[in-house]
Amino acid sequence: MMKRIAGVALGLALAAGAAVAEEVKLQLKWVTQAQFAGYYVAKDKGFYKEEGLDVTILPGGPDIAPSQVLAGGGADVMLDWMPSALAAREKGLPLVNIAQPFKRSGLMLTCWKDTGITSPQDFRGKTIGVWFFGNEYPFLAWMSREGIPTNGGPDGITVLKQGFNVDPLLQRQADCISTMTYNEYNQVLEAGVSPDELVTFKYEDQGVSTLEDGIYVLEDKLKDPAFKDKMVRFVRASMKGWKYAVENQDEAVEIVLENDASGAQTEEHQRSMMTEIAKLIDGSTGELDPADYERTVNTLLAGGSDPVITKKPEGAWTHEITDLALK
């Protein structure tokens, strides 16, 4: 009888624990894909649940601005590129980086080799596809450093506002387009283009690498001890998810595909994406490296008369969360 009572008590305790799981809404920067595998894995494997969290992962898309979702209260935490986040902060939206899973940039330009482009200075007089909605800042900072105007003309670049696809390159509407090492570059190859027909410029190799896919919250939220504690648990579980995803890539891809409500992703493409994503995360603990932050800031400030940001940000990142989450 005592065992039965103890069993009932334990069941009630577990039920109560499950009932008080704290909700967290995570806004992704883009649609469900292996770029975000760590978060889907953390949810699927119960890592968030172990931390007492009930995490809802909100996919992004071409019509979704993560910072606006966060500012409007539609999410508690979001993923964004640091150039976009710092530009938004300077304009009055107090975003703070609390963790940085991605150590390296996957951004690059992919160009037709037959255009004669061999170096950035050859971009003059060419048409280049650039993503906007905050993704344009690394490109603009790079061109400013090169001294190349982006308002057209024989000495400048004609900027084509690129959709989130590779059509402008395939249809010869642009000489170069923006691509990610883990996504659009492979889309070009999957369309039947040979690597020998292309020339690529990785931002990392050009000295204009900026941080991508950091974890951000609103500054005021960090004044709440309960919210900070929730973010500590969220970051700890997320990094556990990333570690598992990198070490078990096939399973991680399966989990991503199971969560792709659109059904648009293919297993082959997601496997190649996961392989490349693992390279960007390699060596990261999730803690923001101040040197990487300074490099990003200096790149954005080096814009001559039209820099992406006009002054060094104050309070744009904190180690408070990762110091507790990763100890």
Backbone bond lengths (Angstrom), bond angles and torsions (degrees), N, CA, C in turn:
res aa  C-N    CA-C-N  psi(-1)  N-CA   C-N-CA  omega(-1)  CA-C   N-CA-C  phi
1 M - - - 1.468 - - 1.523 111.29 -
2 M 1.351 116.06 -43.32 1.463 120.73 179.56 1.522 110.90 -62.98
3 K 1.346 116.38 -39.08 1.467 119.83 178.14 1.517 111.06 -62.84
4 R 1.348 114.06 -39.16 1.468 118.80 -179.50 1.524 110.25 -65.46
5 I 1.333 116.29 -43.26 1.473 120.31 179.19 1.524 110.09 -63.23
6 A 1.350 115.38 -42.47 1.469 119.63 179.38 1.518 110.42 -62.42
7 G 1.351 115.66 -39.35 1.466 119.33 179.46 1.516 111.50 -65.07
8 V 1.323 115.83 -41.99 1.469 119.71 178.00 1.516 110.61 -63.60
9 A 1.340 116.00 -42.08 1.461 120.34 -179.89 1.525 111.19 -62.30
10 L 1.349 114.32 -42.54 1.465 118.62 178.66 1.528 110.92 -62.79
11 G 1.343 115.54 -42.33 1.459 119.59 179.09 1.512 111.86 -61.83
12 L 1.335 115.75 -41.25 1.467 119.76 178.51 1.524 111.10 -65.34
13 A 1.329 115.89 -39.16 1.465 119.83 179.15 1.517 111.14 -64.07
14 L 1.343 115.04 -42.89 1.468 118.65 179.32 1.522 110.65 -65.60
15 A 1.322 116.03 -39.37 1.466 119.84 178.98 1.513 110.50 -64.17
16 A 1.344 115.94 -40.74 1.463 119.65 179.26 1.516 110.04 -64.87
17 G 1.361 115.70 -41.01 1.465 119.01 179.04 1.508 111.35 -61.67
18 A 1.355 115.05 -41.64 1.462 118.74 179.96 1.515 111.04 -65.70
19 A 1.352 115.49 -34.21 1.462 119.97 -175.85 1.522 111.90 -69.15
20 V 1.346 116.71 -28.35 1.464 119.07 -175.68 1.528 112.14 -97.65
21 A 1.318 117.80 11.47 1.467 119.64 176.22 1.525 109.20 -55.18
22 E 1.321 116.12 129.48 1.461 121.14 -175.28 1.525 111.17 -82.08
23 E 1.294 115.30 135.04 1.456 120.60 -178.56 1.523 111.78 -79.14
24 V 1.313 115.45 139.33 1.470 122.98 173.25 1.519 107.41 -136.17
25 K 1.316 115.95 129.23 1.462 120.54 175.86 1.522 108.82 -108.13
26 L 1.340 115.07 120.51 1.465 122.14 179.86 1.525 109.57 -105.94
27 Q 1.330 116.62 122.06 1.461 121.27 176.88 1.529 109.69 -95.85
28 L 1.331 116.59 117.72 1.461 121.17 177.25 1.521 111.00 -77.49
29 K 1.320 115.08 160.47 1.462 120.09 178.32 1.528 111.81 -80.07
30 W 1.340 115.89 -22.69 1.465 118.68 -176.47 1.523 108.84 -149.77
31 V 1.313 116.23 -171.98 1.463 121.23 -175.25 1.536 111.11 -68.88
32 T 1.314 115.57 167.50 1.467 121.53 179.08 1.520 110.61 -60.09
33 Q 1.335 116.24 117.85 1.457 121.57 177.85 1.517 108.30 -164.44
34 A 1.335 116.55 175.82 1.465 121.24 -174.27 1.524 113.32 -64.44
35 Q 1.314 117.65 -14.90 1.470 122.18 173.90 1.526 110.27 -55.42
36 F 1.325 116.92 -25.96 1.457 122.49 -176.65 1.532 111.85 -117.69
37 A 1.309 116.26 22.25 1.461 121.03 -173.59 1.521 113.18 -54.82
38 G 1.321 117.65 -39.50 1.463 120.57 -176.75 1.511 113.89 -56.68
39 Y 1.324 115.97 -36.97 1.468 120.46 -177.61 1.531 110.84 -75.71
40 Y 1.322 115.86 -40.75 1.465 119.08 177.48 1.534 110.75 -66.59
41 V 1.325 116.57 -38.01 1.462 120.49 177.96 1.527 110.12 -65.19
42 A 1.342 116.80 -43.80 1.468 120.69 -179.85 1.524 111.05 -59.39
43 K 1.319 116.03 -36.80 1.468 120.09 178.52 1.529 110.53 -73.28
44 D 1.326 116.16 -46.51 1.462 120.98 -176.02 1.528 112.48 -65.78
45 K 1.327 117.20 -38.98 1.464 121.24 -176.43 1.525 112.21 -85.79
46 G 1.327 117.66 0.62 1.463 120.50 177.02 1.509 114.98 82.29
47 F 1.349 117.84 13.09 1.463 119.76 -179.06 1.532 111.41 -66.43
48 Y 1.318 116.93 -37.92 1.475 119.36 176.61 1.528 109.93 -67.87
49 K 1.305 116.06 -42.59 1.474 120.55 -179.19 1.518 110.44 -60.22
50 E 1.339 116.14 -38.75 1.467 120.50 178.71 1.529 111.34 -61.64
51 E 1.320 116.30 -26.61 1.466 121.41 179.49 1.531 112.11 -92.90
52 G 1.327 115.91 7.72 1.457 119.34 178.82 1.513 113.44 76.63
53 L 1.328 116.27 27.84 1.460 121.06 -176.60 1.527 111.54 -117.94
54 D 1.306 114.48 143.15 1.462 122.22 172.69 1.527 106.25 -114.27
55 V 1.320 116.65 96.72 1.465 121.99 -172.04 1.524 111.39 -96.35
56 T 1.315 115.30 127.69 1.458 122.82 172.45 1.519 108.05 -104.23
57 I 1.318 117.02 123.06 1.461 121.70 -179.52 1.524 108.37 -98.37
58 L 1.319 116.19 119.06 1.462 122.48 -177.40 1.525 109.67 -100.95
59 P 1.326 118.74 110.76 1.468 120.28 177.87 1.525 111.32 -62.80
60 G 1.326 115.22 151.77 1.451 120.07 174.89 1.517 109.99 -96.05
61 G 1.324 115.44 -163.77 1.458 120.50 -179.91 1.508 110.28 171.92
62 P 1.319 117.92 177.98 1.471 121.13 -175.52 1.519 114.04 -62.80
63 D 1.324 117.49 -22.33 1.462 120.19 -178.84 1.523 112.75 -106.03
64 I 1.319 116.92 13.57 1.460 120.70 -177.71 1.528 109.94 -117.95
65 A 1.330 116.19 122.39 1.464 122.37 175.69 1.526 107.23 -103.24
66 P 1.328 118.73 106.28 1.465 120.98 -176.34 1.530 114.00 -51.25
67 S 1.329 117.09 -40.99 1.467 119.34 -178.00 1.526 111.59 -64.52
68 Q 1.326 117.16 -34.42 1.458 120.42 177.85 1.524 110.81 -70.30
69 V 1.322 116.27 -38.23 1.465 120.50 177.02 1.527 109.59 -62.08
70 L 1.341 116.21 -44.38 1.465 121.15 179.77 1.525 110.46 -64.17
71 A 1.327 116.04 -47.42 1.467 120.38 -178.46 1.522 111.73 -62.28
72 G 1.325 116.61 -32.58 1.457 120.79 -178.63 1.514 114.01 -84.85
73 G 1.336 117.25 0.67 1.457 120.69 178.47 1.511 114.20 84.65
74 G 1.331 117.48 8.56 1.456 120.48 179.85 1.510 114.10 -79.11
75 A 1.327 116.85 -9.86 1.468 121.92 177.88 1.520 108.43 -148.57
76 D 1.336 116.15 156.37 1.461 122.08 177.22 1.520 111.62 -92.92
77 V 1.329 115.37 -28.09 1.456 121.88 -173.92 1.523 107.72 -150.55
78 M 1.331 116.75 150.44 1.461 118.99 -177.79 1.522 110.24 -142.48
79 L 1.331 114.28 166.04 1.457 121.80 173.90 1.520 108.27 -108.47
80 D 1.337 116.45 137.49 1.464 119.34 178.80 1.519 109.70 -156.63
81 W 1.336 115.00 162.81 1.455 120.67 171.29 1.524 107.75 -79.83
82 M 1.319 116.69 144.07 1.452 119.90 -176.55 1.534 113.90 -63.09
83 P 1.347 120.16 -38.28 1.464 118.34 177.18 1.523 112.46 -56.42
84 S 1.316 116.76 -43.71 1.459 121.36 178.61 1.526 110.96 -64.59
85 A 1.335 116.29 -42.82 1.463 120.86 -178.14 1.527 111.17 -66.42
86 L 1.332 117.20 -41.65 1.470 119.83 -179.35 1.527 111.58 -70.43
87 A 1.327 116.34 -36.52 1.464 119.77 176.71 1.528 109.99 -64.53
88 A 1.333 116.45 -40.99 1.463 120.74 178.46 1.520 110.41 -65.85
89 R 1.327 117.05 -38.34 1.468 120.75 179.66 1.527 110.90 -63.91
90 E 1.332 115.58 -42.29 1.469 118.36 179.33 1.525 111.77 -64.66
91 K 1.332 115.95 -27.31 1.463 120.61 179.44 1.531 112.92 -86.28
92 G 1.344 116.21 0.60 1.455 118.33 173.42 1.513 117.00 117.17
93 L 1.353 118.59 -5.41 1.467 120.47 178.05 1.529 107.42 -96.04
94 P 1.324 117.91 109.51 1.478 121.86 -170.72 1.524 114.21 -77.65
95 L 1.314 116.65 72.33 1.467 121.91 178.17 1.530 110.08 -81.11
96 V 1.321 115.33 141.12 1.461 121.05 178.92 1.525 109.45 -129.64
97 N 1.327 116.40 130.60 1.460 122.05 175.88 1.523 108.46 -79.54
98 I 1.352 116.77 121.60 1.466 120.09 179.70 1.526 112.20 -107.38
99 A 1.333 116.94 -10.94 1.474 121.08 177.82 1.516 108.48 -166.28
100 Q 1.359 115.39 155.12 1.454 120.03 -175.76 1.524 109.90 -138.88
101 P 1.348 116.96 82.21 1.474 119.39 -179.81 1.525 114.01 -62.79
102 F 1.337 117.58 -36.48 1.470 120.89 -178.05 1.522 109.76 -84.53
103 K 1.333 115.66 122.55 1.463 121.96 -178.52 1.525 111.40 -90.15
104 R 1.331 116.42 -28.53 1.465 120.93 -174.51 1.521 111.04 -126.71
105 S 1.331 114.68 162.90 1.461 121.68 178.48 1.520 110.65 -92.83
106 G 1.324 116.24 140.56 1.461 121.12 175.93 1.516 112.36 -105.64
107 L 1.323 117.06 9.00 1.467 121.73 -174.69 1.525 111.41 -81.48
108 M 1.323 115.64 138.42 1.469 120.25 174.78 1.523 110.77 -156.67
109 L 1.323 115.36 166.00 1.459 122.09 170.53 1.521 107.91 -102.20
110 T 1.307 116.15 136.91 1.462 122.11 176.41 1.519 108.23 -116.80
111 C 1.338 116.77 124.19 1.468 122.20 -173.29 1.528 110.55 -124.30
112 W 1.322 114.92 155.05 1.463 120.29 170.02 1.529 108.57 -71.39
113 K 1.316 116.62 129.10 1.463 120.65 -179.75 1.526 111.46 -65.58
114 D 1.352 116.88 -31.93 1.463 118.59 -176.25 1.531 113.51 -73.16
115 T 1.332 117.36 -0.41 1.470 120.26 173.72 1.524 110.96 -77.72
116 G 1.333 116.05 -12.73 1.462 120.14 -178.70 1.517 113.60 86.10
117 I 1.315 117.45 6.29 1.460 121.09 -179.98 1.530 109.77 -75.07
118 T 1.330 114.87 122.72 1.466 119.97 177.30 1.522 112.29 -127.08
119 S 1.339 116.80 -14.28 1.467 121.56 -179.63 1.521 108.69 -150.53
120 P 1.321 118.76 163.94 1.460 120.80 -179.62 1.532 113.57 -55.63
121 Q 1.300 118.03 -34.11 1.471 119.07 -179.38 1.533 111.66 -64.79
122 D 1.332 116.33 -19.92 1.463 120.03 177.48 1.527 112.14 -76.56
123 F 1.342 117.05 -4.56 1.466 120.06 176.90 1.531 111.66 -69.47
124 R 1.334 116.32 -18.81 1.469 120.16 -178.51 1.530 110.11 -59.21
125 G 1.320 115.06 131.70 1.453 120.83 179.85 1.511 114.24 81.77
126 K 1.327 117.05 1.63 1.459 121.42 -177.13 1.531 111.09 -103.77
127 T 1.334 114.55 165.01 1.460 121.57 175.54 1.525 108.37 -104.96
128 I 1.316 115.95 126.74 1.464 121.02 -175.90 1.528 110.08 -126.52
129 G 1.315 115.11 129.56 1.456 120.96 177.57 1.517 110.81 -80.37
130 V 1.323 115.48 129.09 1.467 121.58 -177.19 1.527 109.25 -131.48
131 W 1.328 115.84 133.80 1.463 119.99 173.97 1.521 109.34 -76.36
132 F 1.322 115.75 143.95 1.465 120.01 177.63 1.529 109.83 -111.90
133 F 1.301 118.15 -151.07 1.474 123.28 -176.39 1.528 111.03 59.87
134 G 1.344 115.99 39.95 1.457 121.26 178.60 1.506 114.21 95.80
135 N 1.335 116.87 -14.84 1.462 120.06 -179.34 1.530 112.87 -84.18
136 E 1.328 116.28 -7.80 1.463 120.13 -177.20 1.525 113.31 -79.97
137 Y 1.338 116.97 -16.46 1.459 119.94 -171.11 1.524 114.74 -61.44
138 P 1.332 120.42 -42.96 1.472 118.61 177.14 1.532 112.41 -59.87
139 F 1.348 116.70 -40.34 1.465 120.21 179.74 1.525 110.63 -64.26
140 L 1.324 116.96 -46.56 1.457 120.32 -178.14 1.525 111.10 -63.51
141 A 1.333 116.87 -38.41 1.460 120.25 177.60 1.528 110.92 -65.09
142 W 1.322 116.58 -39.70 1.472 121.49 179.60 1.521 110.58 -64.66
143 M 1.332 117.30 -48.33 1.459 120.13 -178.64 1.520 111.63 -65.49
144 S 1.332 116.25 -34.72 1.458 119.32 177.40 1.524 110.36 -64.14
145 R 1.326 116.37 -40.59 1.458 120.13 178.07 1.518 111.51 -65.15
146 E 1.344 116.00 -33.84 1.464 120.43 179.17 1.525 112.09 -79.24
147 G 1.330 116.15 -11.56 1.463 120.17 -178.40 1.516 113.22 74.62
148 I 1.329 116.61 28.33 1.467 121.47 -178.46 1.523 109.98 -106.05
149 P 1.337 118.63 119.58 1.463 120.99 178.42 1.529 110.95 -63.95
150 T 1.320 116.42 151.82 1.464 120.64 -179.76 1.528 111.28 -117.65
151 N 1.325 114.63 26.55 1.478 119.61 -179.96 1.522 112.19 -114.07
152 G 1.334 116.16 25.76 1.455 120.46 175.80 1.516 113.72 86.28
153 G 1.326 115.59 -169.33 1.465 120.91 -179.85 1.511 111.75 89.32
154 P 1.331 117.36 164.51 1.463 121.67 -176.81 1.523 113.84 -64.14
155 D 1.345 116.23 -24.87 1.460 119.76 -178.39 1.530 111.85 -98.92
156 G 1.334 115.18 -3.99 1.459 118.49 -176.92 1.517 112.10 -121.71
157 I 1.309 114.75 -169.07 1.460 122.12 -179.38 1.519 109.26 -111.08
158 T 1.316 116.03 137.09 1.459 120.55 169.05 1.524 106.91 -90.65
159 V 1.335 115.27 114.17 1.462 120.52 -177.68 1.526 109.36 -87.63
160 L 1.324 114.92 122.68 1.460 121.35 175.02 1.523 107.74 -98.54
161 K 1.333 116.37 121.35 1.459 119.59 178.71 1.523 107.64 -69.33
162 Q 1.309 114.93 104.15 1.463 121.97 -171.20 1.527 111.70 -84.85
163 G 1.323 115.82 133.52 1.453 119.74 169.81 1.514 108.44 -73.10
164 F 1.323 116.77 175.71 1.455 119.13 -176.72 1.521 110.41 -88.03
165 N 1.359 113.56 60.66 1.455 121.40 177.01 1.524 107.75 -154.24
166 V 1.322 117.03 -179.92 1.464 121.16 -175.80 1.527 112.11 -108.78
167 D 1.324 117.02 10.99 1.466 120.88 -176.76 1.526 114.31 -55.89
168 P 1.350 120.01 -40.52 1.467 119.02 -178.05 1.530 113.58 -58.00
169 L 1.330 116.61 -33.21 1.466 119.21 177.94 1.516 110.11 -76.32
170 L 1.320 116.98 -48.74 1.462 120.91 -177.10 1.522 112.02 -61.89
171 Q 1.331 116.49 -33.43 1.458 121.18 -178.98 1.531 112.87 -93.29
172 R 1.341 115.61 6.68 1.470 121.94 177.24 1.534 112.32 61.70
173 Q 1.320 116.12 28.67 1.463 119.88 173.81 1.518 110.91 -81.36
174 A 1.317 116.24 -18.73 1.460 122.05 179.71 1.522 109.19 -138.47
175 D 1.332 115.12 149.36 1.460 120.59 176.56 1.525 110.97 -78.44
176 C 1.334 115.28 -31.06 1.464 122.22 178.85 1.526 107.78 -140.88
177 I 1.318 116.17 154.60 1.455 120.28 173.49 1.529 109.58 -136.00
178 S 1.315 115.49 162.38 1.454 121.55 173.95 1.526 108.66 -76.90
179 T 1.317 116.03 135.69 1.459 121.38 177.67 1.525 108.55 -143.18
180 M 1.324 116.03 159.89 1.456 121.41 171.08 1.522 107.60 -107.96
181 T 1.315 116.08 145.45 1.464 120.24 179.61 1.516 111.46 -56.72
182 Y 1.341 115.90 -30.15 1.457 120.49 -173.41 1.524 114.30 -97.89
183 N 1.340 117.33 -1.62 1.462 116.92 -174.54 1.526 113.08 -137.90
184 E 1.341 116.75 -83.14 1.461 119.98 -169.90 1.529 113.68 -64.05
185 Y 1.347 117.29 -32.60 1.466 118.37 177.42 1.522 110.20 -58.65
186 N 1.324 116.41 -43.21 1.468 120.14 177.94 1.525 111.56 -66.81
187 Q 1.330 116.70 -31.64 1.464 119.67 177.00 1.527 110.81 -63.24
188 V 1.333 116.27 -37.75 1.470 120.27 177.43 1.530 109.74 -63.51
189 L 1.327 115.93 -44.84 1.469 119.86 179.95 1.526 110.81 -65.92
190 E 1.336 116.58 -39.28 1.461 120.90 179.95 1.531 111.43 -65.95
191 A 1.348 116.43 -19.81 1.464 120.43 177.94 1.524 112.08 -82.06
192 G 1.337 116.36 -0.71 1.458 120.30 176.10 1.509 115.00 103.72
193 V 1.318 117.65 6.27 1.467 121.43 178.86 1.524 108.74 -84.93
194 S 1.332 116.30 136.78 1.459 121.22 178.22 1.533 110.02 -85.82
195 P 1.334 117.89 143.26 1.471 120.16 175.52 1.526 112.56 -54.40
196 D 1.337 116.31 -29.20 1.465 120.36 -179.76 1.530 112.27 -67.03
197 E 1.324 116.99 -18.05 1.465 121.15 179.34 1.522 112.43 -87.88
198 L 1.319 115.47 -1.74 1.459 120.37 -172.28 1.519 112.28 -121.70
199 V 1.323 115.59 157.64 1.456 122.37 168.24 1.522 106.13 -131.61
200 T 1.317 116.49 135.67 1.461 120.51 -175.91 1.527 111.19 -121.06
201 F 1.326 114.37 152.04 1.460 121.83 178.17 1.525 108.01 -130.50
202 K 1.326 116.10 101.55 1.463 120.01 177.21 1.528 108.97 -77.57
203 Y 1.317 115.60 132.73 1.458 120.05 179.05 1.527 110.25 -58.60
204 E 1.333 117.39 -35.66 1.466 121.38 177.32 1.522 110.71 -55.28
205 D 1.348 116.48 -44.09 1.459 121.54 -176.32 1.520 112.37 -74.75
206 Q 1.337 116.79 -19.74 1.460 121.00 -177.69 1.530 112.76 -92.12
207 G 1.316 116.46 1.83 1.459 119.88 178.94 1.512 114.09 74.96
208 V 1.318 116.56 18.53 1.472 119.92 179.40 1.528 109.63 -124.47
209 S 1.307 115.15 31.85 1.464 119.76 -179.90 1.521 109.95 -69.53
210 T 1.322 116.16 133.27 1.455 121.55 176.90 1.526 108.81 -126.22
211 L 1.306 116.87 155.24 1.465 121.15 -174.81 1.523 112.32 -72.02
212 E 1.318 115.31 141.27 1.466 122.76 -177.82 1.523 110.76 -124.94
213 D 1.325 115.08 156.15 1.467 122.60 171.54 1.529 113.84 52.98
214 G 1.333 115.68 45.50 1.453 120.23 172.96 1.521 110.11 -82.22
215 I 1.323 116.17 166.58 1.463 122.57 179.19 1.527 107.97 -101.86
216 Y 1.336 116.05 123.91 1.468 121.61 -173.30 1.527 112.21 -126.95
217 V 1.333 114.10 146.84 1.463 121.55 172.69 1.526 108.03 -135.42
218 L 1.321 116.45 172.45 1.462 121.36 175.50 1.527 109.38 -81.46
219 E 1.318 115.85 138.52 1.461 122.06 -174.08 1.531 112.66 -56.64
220 D 1.321 117.69 -43.87 1.460 120.91 -177.52 1.518 112.47 -60.17
221 K 1.335 116.18 -31.58 1.461 120.66 -178.81 1.527 111.60 -62.46
222 L 1.337 116.13 -30.42 1.462 119.94 -176.89 1.522 112.61 -72.44
223 K 1.329 117.40 -8.74 1.466 120.82 175.98 1.525 111.17 -76.06
224 D 1.326 116.56 -15.19 1.452 122.57 -178.47 1.532 109.31 -92.06
225 P 1.329 118.90 112.27 1.478 121.25 -178.48 1.528 112.54 -56.19
226 A 1.329 116.95 -36.42 1.466 119.94 -179.39 1.531 110.71 -66.31
227 F 1.328 116.81 -39.41 1.471 120.27 178.74 1.528 109.62 -67.49
228 K 1.322 116.69 -43.11 1.466 120.24 178.97 1.527 110.82 -58.91
229 D 1.333 116.30 -42.89 1.461 120.22 179.08 1.532 110.49 -62.86
230 K 1.318 115.41 -39.39 1.464 119.76 179.38 1.526 110.43 -64.77
231 M 1.333 116.99 -39.11 1.461 120.72 179.67 1.530 111.66 -70.50
232 V 1.330 117.03 -33.37 1.472 120.41 175.06 1.521 109.58 -58.93
233 R 1.319 116.25 -46.90 1.464 121.24 -179.59 1.525 110.99 -68.30
234 F 1.336 116.26 -36.77 1.468 119.74 179.00 1.533 110.95 -64.86
235 V 1.316 116.97 -46.32 1.471 120.70 -179.07 1.526 110.50 -65.87
236 R 1.331 116.70 -41.20 1.472 119.56 179.87 1.527 110.98 -60.63
237 A 1.323 116.31 -46.56 1.462 120.27 -179.91 1.524 111.40 -68.11
238 S 1.340 117.38 -37.23 1.464 121.07 -179.63 1.525 111.09 -64.35
239 M 1.337 116.53 -43.45 1.468 119.17 179.59 1.529 111.27 -68.84
240 K 1.338 116.43 -30.79 1.461 119.74 173.34 1.525 109.44 -65.04
241 G 1.334 115.75 -37.92 1.459 120.60 176.90 1.513 112.02 -64.99
242 W 1.331 116.57 -41.16 1.465 120.04 179.61 1.535 110.99 -66.21
243 K 1.318 116.20 -40.88 1.470 119.59 179.05 1.528 109.90 -61.20
244 Y 1.322 115.81 -44.10 1.469 119.99 -179.80 1.528 110.10 -65.48
245 A 1.330 116.90 -41.45 1.468 120.79 -178.09 1.520 111.74 -63.07
246 V 1.330 116.72 -41.92 1.465 120.69 -179.74 1.527 110.71 -67.64
247 E 1.333 116.38 -36.72 1.461 120.53 -177.87 1.524 112.87 -82.16
248 N 1.332 117.47 -18.14 1.469 122.28 -178.23 1.531 109.08 -134.20
249 Q 1.326 115.46 65.51 1.455 120.46 -169.31 1.528 113.53 -65.18
250 D 1.314 117.93 -38.62 1.466 119.72 179.90 1.530 110.89 -62.78
251 E 1.327 115.86 -44.10 1.464 120.07 179.36 1.527 110.10 -66.40
252 A 1.327 116.64 -38.99 1.463 120.35 179.62 1.526 110.74 -61.23
253 V 1.319 116.27 -41.26 1.470 120.44 178.49 1.529 110.30 -63.25
254 E 1.321 116.67 -41.99 1.457 119.84 178.34 1.529 111.01 -60.17
255 I 1.323 116.38 -40.48 1.469 120.95 179.50 1.524 110.65 -65.57
256 V 1.324 116.80 -42.17 1.466 120.82 177.73 1.524 110.50 -60.47
257 L 1.330 116.10 -47.07 1.467 120.46 -178.72 1.525 111.65 -62.93
258 E 1.325 116.32 -35.89 1.470 120.02 178.11 1.524 111.41 -64.97
259 N 1.328 116.69 -26.34 1.464 121.30 -178.14 1.527 113.09 -96.00
260 D 1.326 116.73 -0.69 1.466 120.86 -179.68 1.521 109.59 -84.00
261 A 1.318 115.70 91.61 1.464 120.55 -177.35 1.521 112.33 -63.67
262 S 1.336 116.91 -26.25 1.457 120.43 -178.42 1.523 112.12 -74.34
263 G 1.325 116.21 -25.86 1.460 120.65 -176.86 1.515 113.30 69.26
264 A 1.341 115.90 15.98 1.464 120.35 -174.39 1.531 113.05 -83.50
265 Q 1.329 117.06 -19.77 1.453 119.68 -174.33 1.531 110.84 -85.65
266 T 1.333 114.76 145.94 1.463 120.13 176.68 1.524 109.58 -106.01
267 E 1.307 116.04 150.67 1.463 120.03 -178.39 1.530 110.96 -62.04
268 E 1.321 117.37 -42.35 1.469 120.53 -178.37 1.525 111.25 -60.63
269 H 1.327 116.11 -45.39 1.468 119.58 -178.12 1.528 110.68 -67.39
270 Q 1.320 117.10 -39.26 1.461 120.21 -179.39 1.527 111.68 -69.73
271 R 1.306 117.54 -32.31 1.467 119.95 176.49 1.531 110.73 -65.61
272 S 1.335 116.09 -44.55 1.470 118.98 178.67 1.528 110.22 -66.04
273 M 1.335 116.51 -36.17 1.461 119.89 178.38 1.523 111.22 -64.94
274 M 1.320 116.27 -44.01 1.459 120.31 -179.41 1.523 111.28 -61.71
275 T 1.326 116.19 -38.25 1.473 120.30 178.22 1.516 111.05 -60.80
276 E 1.337 116.47 -43.67 1.463 120.97 -178.60 1.528 111.54 -73.63
277 I 1.323 116.70 -37.22 1.462 120.48 178.57 1.531 110.39 -61.73
278 A 1.324 116.30 -39.97 1.464 120.47 179.27 1.529 111.28 -58.66
279 K 1.328 117.27 -33.18 1.466 121.33 178.76 1.526 111.05 -68.14
280 L 1.327 116.92 -33.94 1.464 121.04 -178.32 1.522 111.63 -75.05
281 I 1.327 116.29 -25.70 1.458 121.52 -178.26 1.523 111.72 -92.05
282 D 1.312 117.57 -20.65 1.458 122.97 -175.27 1.527 111.26 -49.54
283 G 1.325 116.15 126.20 1.455 121.55 178.06 1.516 114.48 89.03
284 S 1.320 117.61 -4.12 1.462 120.52 -179.03 1.519 111.10 -91.06
285 T 1.322 116.56 137.39 1.460 121.63 172.47 1.526 110.53 -96.05
286 G 1.331 115.79 -12.22 1.454 120.96 -173.02 1.510 111.70 104.76
287 E 1.324 116.46 -12.92 1.467 120.72 178.13 1.525 109.67 -84.54
288 L 1.324 116.42 133.32 1.458 121.09 178.53 1.524 109.96 -67.10
289 D 1.320 116.31 127.77 1.465 121.89 175.46 1.532 107.40 -82.95
290 P 1.336 118.39 118.40 1.463 120.43 -179.30 1.526 113.18 -55.74
291 A 1.332 117.09 -32.39 1.467 120.11 179.39 1.526 110.50 -66.89
292 D 1.336 116.99 -38.61 1.463 120.86 176.97 1.530 110.22 -66.42
293 Y 1.322 116.12 -37.92 1.462 120.70 177.37 1.529 110.63 -63.21
294 E 1.329 116.23 -47.32 1.473 120.73 -179.30 1.527 111.22 -62.28
295 R 1.331 116.04 -38.21 1.471 119.69 178.17 1.520 110.35 -62.80
296 T 1.322 116.34 -42.84 1.463 120.66 178.58 1.516 110.90 -62.88
297 V 1.327 116.98 -46.88 1.471 121.46 -179.62 1.521 110.87 -61.18
298 N 1.319 117.28 -46.64 1.466 120.45 -178.73 1.527 111.58 -63.39
299 T 1.338 116.59 -35.87 1.465 120.04 176.61 1.522 110.49 -62.77
300 L 1.321 116.27 -42.47 1.463 120.82 -176.96 1.527 111.97 -73.50
301 L 1.334 116.60 -29.45 1.476 120.38 178.72 1.522 112.20 -76.44
302 A 1.343 116.56 -24.45 1.463 120.99 -174.57 1.515 110.58 -81.08
303 G 1.324 115.62 60.60 1.451 119.36 -176.12 1.513 114.10 -118.00
304 G 1.338 117.42 18.94 1.463 119.05 178.99 1.516 111.76 58.59
305 S 1.320 116.22 -125.85 1.461 120.99 -177.60 1.523 112.46 -81.24
306 D 1.331 116.76 -9.84 1.461 119.76 -177.17 1.528 111.21 -137.84
307 P 1.355 117.52 63.28 1.455 120.05 -178.81 1.523 111.04 -73.46
308 V 1.333 116.15 158.72 1.460 121.46 179.26 1.525 110.00 -65.99
309 I 1.345 116.40 -42.57 1.454 121.89 171.91 1.521 107.44 -125.94
310 T 1.310 117.37 152.46 1.465 120.66 -172.57 1.527 113.89 -101.85
311 K 1.328 116.71 -11.40 1.464 120.05 179.71 1.520 109.54 -153.30
312 K 1.323 115.87 159.43 1.463 119.68 179.26 1.527 109.26 -67.09
313 P 1.322 116.43 128.47 1.468 119.06 -178.86 1.526 111.59 -68.43
314 E 1.313 115.33 153.19 1.461 121.91 174.09 1.526 107.90 -116.34
315 G 1.315 116.67 132.11 1.459 120.69 175.57 1.512 115.24 72.43
316 A 1.334 117.22 23.12 1.469 120.76 -175.65 1.523 113.25 -82.34
317 W 1.320 117.66 -7.69 1.462 120.61 178.22 1.521 109.36 -150.68
318 T 1.322 115.90 161.11 1.448 121.37 177.60 1.518 110.28 -148.48
319 H 1.326 115.58 147.41 1.461 121.30 173.83 1.532 110.86 -98.79
320 E 1.329 116.75 2.24 1.461 120.19 -177.04 1.525 112.57 -54.46
321 I 1.331 115.20 -42.71 1.455 119.24 -175.93 1.528 111.73 -74.25
322 T 1.340 116.86 -49.30 1.465 119.46 -177.56 1.528 111.74 -69.25
323 D 1.336 118.18 -29.35 1.467 119.52 177.37 1.522 110.67 -59.02
324 L 1.318 116.66 -36.32 1.468 121.37 179.89 1.528 112.00 -87.12
325 A 1.345 115.71 -37.03 1.466 119.89 -175.81 1.524 112.67 -71.32
326 L 1.310 117.39 -33.37 1.459 121.16 -170.20 1.520 114.10 -106.62
327 K 1.324 117.09 2.86 1.474 119.20 -177.74 1.526 111.16 -71.72
